[in-house]
Amino acid sequence: MAGAPLLELIDATVVKDGVRILDGLTLSIRDGEHTAILGPNGAGKTTLINLLTHNDYAFAHDGERPPAVRVFGTDRWNVFELRTQLGIISSDLHYRFVSGHSGGAIRGEEAVLSGFFATQGFLVNLTVSDEMRARARDALASLGAGHLAKKPMNEMSTGEARRVLIARALVTRPRALILDEPTVGLDVVAQHRFLDMVRGIAVRGTTIVFITHHVEEIIPEVEHVILLQRGRVMDAGSKAAMLTDERLGVLFEAPVHVTENHGYYHLRV
């Protein structure tokens, strides 16, 4: 499991409109270690995602210190190549595919194929090989979503669209899958099915990173939990050590009670 870290942040600071969103954030996620980054709204989770995808940048360090952000051991990535190595699922990406921002009528198979090119729209002026089409169909089928290949994204249920976006993320065979608040908009049954699907992906060897404020989303396969508060790491360690009444009460600034059932944790205020 050990090797170059999936992600390293070293004293990473991001300022927007004069506000420090990330404030000297230092953390490390090992490649192969399923991890959850847990924190309340406003903790800096979205900005952390943007650092991964190079949509935001941390302040540069001086020449005597290591780079603020490294992914898979390096700070120098072609953005499009990086996005094939990191499959990212977020509510923002979901919205773009179903709302028309990426062409709401894009069909399931086209959406998956767009993952090869790190685009969020129709495959205009792009060369799609037979192998790509076969891999796209295989990715959909592996998630029980083969029947969605020809269905327009804007006609899918939230759960259906989320399966297609998972297939899109996996079609390039990425080293890690980053899930940003992944069950938003899913009903209880769809949430259960989605998390079961993610568990299968984790077991097959793709590193899973959950970024969430919902304790209930953290699947049993997650081994490491990072508690994020006001742009800094409040604490980090094993799941059992982090998901306690005391630590989560401090994190969410309210008395809470945490229970565990078959590897899943539940929080009550």
C-alpha positions as CSV (number, residue, x, y, z in Angstrom):
1,M,0.0,0.0,0.0
2,A,2.9,2.3,0.7
3,G,4.4,4.5,-2.0
4,A,4.3,8.1,-3.2
5,P,1.4,9.8,-1.5
6,L,-1.7,10.4,-3.6
7,L,-1.8,13.9,-2.2
8,E,0.5,16.1,-0.2
9,L,-0.3,19.6,1.0
10,I,2.5,21.4,2.8
11,D,1.5,24.7,4.4
12,A,-1.0,25.4,1.6
13,T,-2.7,28.7,1.8
14,V,-5.5,29.9,-0.5
15,V,-7.0,33.4,-0.2
16,K,-10.2,34.5,-2.0
17,D,-11.6,38.0,-1.8
18,G,-9.2,38.7,1.1
19,V,-10.4,35.6,3.1
20,R,-8.1,32.7,3.9
21,I,-10.1,29.6,2.7
22,L,-7.2,27.3,3.4
23,D,-4.8,28.5,6.1
24,G,-1.4,26.8,6.1
25,L,-3.1,23.4,5.4
26,T,-0.8,20.4,5.8
27,L,-2.0,16.9,5.1
28,S,-1.0,13.7,3.4
29,I,-3.1,10.9,1.8
30,R,-1.3,7.7,0.9
31,D,-1.9,6.1,-2.5
32,G,-4.0,3.0,-1.8
33,E,-5.3,4.1,1.6
34,H,-9.1,4.9,1.4
35,T,-9.6,8.2,3.2
36,A,-12.4,10.5,4.3
37,I,-11.9,14.2,4.7
38,L,-14.7,15.3,7.0
39,G,-15.7,18.8,7.9
40,P,-18.6,21.3,8.3
41,N,-19.6,23.7,5.5
42,G,-17.0,26.4,5.2
43,A,-14.1,24.2,6.2
44,G,-12.4,24.5,2.8
45,K,-13.4,21.2,1.3
46,T,-14.4,22.6,-2.1
47,T,-11.1,24.6,-2.4
48,L,-9.2,21.4,-1.5
49,I,-10.9,19.7,-4.6
50,N,-10.0,22.7,-6.7
51,L,-6.3,22.4,-5.7
52,L,-6.4,18.8,-6.8
53,T,-7.8,19.7,-10.2
54,H,-5.6,22.8,-10.6
55,N,-8.7,25.1,-10.6
56,D,-7.3,26.9,-7.6
57,Y,-3.6,27.5,-6.7
58,A,-1.9,27.8,-3.3
59,F,0.5,30.6,-2.6
60,A,3.9,29.7,-4.0
61,H,6.6,28.8,-1.4
62,D,10.1,30.2,-1.6
63,G,12.8,28.1,-3.2
64,E,14.0,26.6,0.1
65,R,10.7,24.8,0.9
66,P,8.9,22.0,-1.0
67,P,6.0,22.8,-3.3
68,A,2.7,23.5,-1.4
69,V,0.8,20.8,-3.5
70,R,2.0,17.5,-4.8
71,V,-0.2,14.9,-6.5
72,F,1.3,11.4,-6.9
73,G,4.7,12.8,-5.8
74,T,5.0,15.6,-8.2
75,D,3.9,19.2,-8.5
76,R,4.3,19.4,-12.3
77,W,1.3,18.0,-14.1
78,N,-0.3,18.5,-17.5
79,V,-3.8,19.4,-16.3
80,F,-5.6,17.1,-18.7
81,E,-3.3,14.2,-17.9
82,L,-3.9,14.7,-14.2
83,R,-7.6,14.6,-14.7
84,T,-7.4,11.2,-16.2
85,Q,-5.4,9.9,-13.2
86,L,-7.9,11.4,-10.7
87,G,-11.6,10.6,-11.3
88,I,-13.6,13.3,-9.6
89,I,-17.4,13.2,-8.9
90,S,-19.0,16.3,-7.5
91,S,-22.4,17.9,-7.4
92,D,-21.1,20.7,-9.5
93,L,-20.0,18.2,-12.2
94,H,-23.4,16.5,-12.0
95,Y,-25.1,19.9,-12.5
96,R,-23.1,20.7,-15.5
97,F,-23.9,17.5,-17.3
98,V,-27.7,17.5,-16.6
99,S,-28.4,21.2,-16.7
100,G,-27.3,22.1,-20.2
101,H,-24.0,23.7,-19.3
102,S,-22.3,20.7,-20.9
103,G,-25.2,20.1,-23.3
104,G,-28.1,18.7,-21.3
105,A,-29.0,16.3,-24.1
106,I,-25.7,14.5,-24.0
107,R,-26.3,10.8,-23.8
108,G,-24.8,8.4,-21.3
109,E,-22.2,6.8,-23.5
110,E,-21.0,10.3,-24.8
111,A,-20.7,11.5,-21.3
112,V,-18.5,8.5,-20.4
113,L,-16.4,9.0,-23.5
114,S,-15.8,12.6,-22.6
115,G,-13.7,11.3,-19.7
116,F,-11.0,10.3,-22.1
117,F,-10.6,14.0,-23.1
118,A,-11.3,15.6,-19.8
119,T,-14.1,17.6,-21.4
120,Q,-17.6,18.3,-20.1
121,G,-19.6,18.3,-23.3
122,F,-20.2,16.9,-26.7
123,L,-17.4,15.1,-28.6
124,V,-17.0,17.8,-31.2
125,N,-13.8,17.6,-33.4
126,L,-12.5,14.7,-31.2
127,T,-11.4,11.3,-32.5
128,V,-13.1,8.5,-30.6
129,S,-11.6,5.0,-31.3
130,D,-13.4,1.7,-31.2
131,E,-11.4,0.8,-28.1
132,M,-12.6,3.9,-26.3
133,R,-16.2,3.0,-27.2
134,A,-15.7,-0.5,-26.0
135,R,-14.2,0.7,-22.7
136,A,-17.1,3.2,-22.2
137,R,-19.6,0.4,-22.7
138,D,-17.7,-1.8,-20.3
139,A,-17.5,0.9,-17.7
140,L,-21.3,1.4,-17.8
141,A,-22.0,-2.3,-17.8
142,S,-19.7,-2.8,-14.7
143,L,-21.9,-0.4,-12.8
144,G,-25.2,-1.9,-13.9
145,A,-25.7,1.2,-16.2
146,G,-25.4,-0.3,-19.6
147,H,-29.1,0.6,-20.4
148,L,-28.2,4.3,-19.9
149,A,-25.8,4.5,-22.9
150,K,-28.4,6.1,-25.2
151,K,-30.4,7.9,-22.6
152,P,-30.0,11.7,-22.4
153,M,-28.4,12.9,-19.1
154,N,-31.2,15.5,-18.6
155,E,-33.8,12.7,-18.6
156,M,-32.0,10.5,-16.0
157,S,-32.8,10.3,-12.3
158,T,-30.1,11.6,-10.0
159,G,-29.0,8.1,-9.2
160,E,-28.8,7.2,-12.9
161,A,-26.7,10.3,-13.7
162,R,-24.4,9.6,-10.8
163,R,-23.7,6.1,-12.1
164,V,-22.9,7.5,-15.5
165,L,-20.5,10.0,-14.0
166,I,-18.8,7.3,-12.0
167,A,-18.3,5.3,-15.3
168,R,-16.9,8.5,-16.8
169,A,-14.4,8.8,-14.0
170,L,-13.4,5.2,-14.2
171,V,-13.1,4.8,-18.0
172,T,-9.5,6.1,-17.9
173,R,-8.6,3.6,-15.2
174,P,-7.6,6.3,-12.7
175,R,-5.4,5.7,-9.7
176,A,-7.9,7.4,-7.4
177,L,-11.6,8.4,-7.2
178,I,-12.4,11.6,-5.4
179,L,-16.0,11.9,-4.2
180,D,-17.1,15.3,-3.2
181,E,-20.4,15.2,-1.2
182,P,-21.4,12.3,-3.5
183,T,-24.9,11.4,-2.2
184,V,-26.4,14.9,-2.5
185,G,-29.8,14.6,-4.2
186,L,-30.1,10.8,-3.8
187,D,-33.0,9.3,-1.9
188,V,-32.3,6.7,0.8
189,V,-32.5,3.7,-1.5
190,A,-30.3,5.3,-4.2
191,Q,-27.8,6.4,-1.6
192,H,-27.5,2.8,-0.3
193,R,-27.0,1.5,-3.9
194,F,-24.5,4.2,-4.7
195,L,-22.4,3.5,-1.6
196,D,-22.5,-0.3,-2.3
197,M,-21.2,0.5,-5.8
198,V,-18.3,2.6,-4.4
199,R,-17.5,-0.2,-2.0
200,G,-17.0,-2.5,-5.0
201,I,-14.7,0.0,-6.6
202,A,-12.7,0.3,-3.4
203,V,-12.3,-3.5,-3.1
204,R,-11.1,-3.7,-6.7
205,G,-8.2,-1.5,-5.9
206,T,-9.0,2.1,-6.8
207,T,-8.1,4.5,-4.0
208,I,-11.2,6.2,-2.7
209,V,-11.2,9.7,-1.1
210,F,-14.5,11.0,0.3
211,I,-14.8,14.7,0.9
212,T,-17.9,15.2,2.9
213,H,-19.7,16.6,6.0
214,H,-21.9,13.5,6.2
215,V,-20.5,10.8,8.5
216,E,-23.0,8.4,7.1
217,E,-21.3,8.5,3.7
218,I,-18.0,7.0,5.0
219,I,-17.9,3.4,3.8
220,P,-16.5,0.6,5.9
221,E,-13.4,0.3,3.6
222,V,-12.2,3.8,4.6
223,E,-9.3,3.4,6.9
224,H,-8.1,7.0,7.5
225,V,-10.1,10.1,8.4
226,I,-8.9,13.7,8.3
227,L,-11.0,16.3,10.2
228,L,-11.0,19.7,8.5
229,Q,-12.0,22.8,10.3
230,R,-11.6,26.4,9.1
231,G,-9.1,25.6,6.5
232,R,-6.8,23.6,8.8
233,V,-6.5,20.0,9.8
234,M,-8.0,19.7,13.3
235,D,-7.0,16.0,13.7
236,A,-6.2,12.9,11.6
237,G,-6.0,9.2,12.3
238,S,-7.8,5.9,12.1
239,K,-11.5,6.0,11.5
240,A,-12.3,4.6,15.0
241,A,-10.1,7.2,16.7
242,M,-11.6,10.1,14.7
243,L,-15.3,9.3,14.6
244,T,-16.0,9.8,18.3
245,D,-18.5,11.9,20.3
246,E,-15.7,14.1,21.6
247,R,-13.8,14.8,18.4
248,L,-16.9,15.3,16.2
249,G,-18.5,17.5,18.8
250,V,-15.5,19.8,18.6
251,L,-15.4,19.6,14.8
252,F,-19.1,20.5,14.4
253,E,-19.2,22.7,17.5
254,A,-22.2,20.9,19.0
255,P,-22.9,18.0,21.3
256,V,-23.2,14.9,19.2
257,H,-23.6,11.1,19.7
258,V,-21.9,8.7,17.3
259,T,-22.9,5.1,16.8
260,E,-21.4,2.3,14.6
261,N,-23.2,-0.4,12.8
262,H,-21.6,-2.9,10.4
263,G,-18.8,-0.6,9.6
264,Y,-21.0,2.5,9.0
265,Y,-21.0,5.4,11.5
266,H,-24.1,7.5,12.3
267,L,-24.2,10.9,14.0
268,R,-27.0,12.4,16.0
269,V,-27.1,15.9,17.5
